[in-house]
Amino acid sequence: MAGLKRLRNDENEPISNGNLPLEFRDGLKRRRKALNISEDEIRVLRNQRAANDARAAEEQKVMLLAQAEIAKEVHRAEGHACLQCVLTSISDAGFTLYEFLDELVNTKDRATSSQVSQMLISKGGNLLESIHQRQPKMAHAWAAKTTGEILAHESSKLAEHLRPQQNRGVARVLEEFSLTRIMSDAEELDTRVMQIRNIIRGYTFVVGAIPKVIHGVLTQLWRK
């Protein structure tokens, strides 16, 4: 039985594997060695990096502009195709372009009329500006005619208010004289004139013609 007993290991002996050699490693992190680079070399490297960054940014900008231009062309082509489709539909329905627009603006259908009104309220100024750019002479003539008619009408109303009635004594006229009412009417006229000026801003020759129109109307009234 004594031969079956295992021999006790000597605790003082190191544990080792006879098949692998011992390897000693340095646990400290190795420090990087600084390169011996001069200030001129550093400056050259920095300039090269800045030039590379600038070139990359420029290439990115050119690429973005090209993509935006392509997107515009695609949008323009799609819009042109839709426009041609609508024009073809208008023609197939038996309308000329003017007849279609006139029918659209003067429609009696409530739903369609409401849509047109909302469009004119929000985008009417843009439409007028587009008309002016496309046909400036026609737009100027229309603006001058409309402005003269409105100013003549408003000036006639104010002059009629200021003119005393016939067969009335001076005392009666002075008794009913109201400076507040006259100033209110004049302020209303001035407000409408200012609105007209804002509408036709940009039509310089029309604005310059406004005093002439008022002068002519008032001269004609005071001659009566």
Secondary structure, DSSP 4 states (H G I P E B T S, - for coil): -GGGSPPPPPTTSPP--TTS-------SPPPPPPP---HHHHHHHHHHHHHHHHHHHHHHHHHHHHHHHHHHHHHHHHHHHHHHHHHHHHHHTT--HHHHHHHHHT---HHHHHHHHHHHHHHHHHHHHHHHHH-HHHHHHHHHHHHHHHHHHHHHHHHHHHSPPTT--HHHHHHH--HHHHHHHHHHHHHHHHHHHHHTTT-HHHHHHHHHHHHHHHHHHHH-
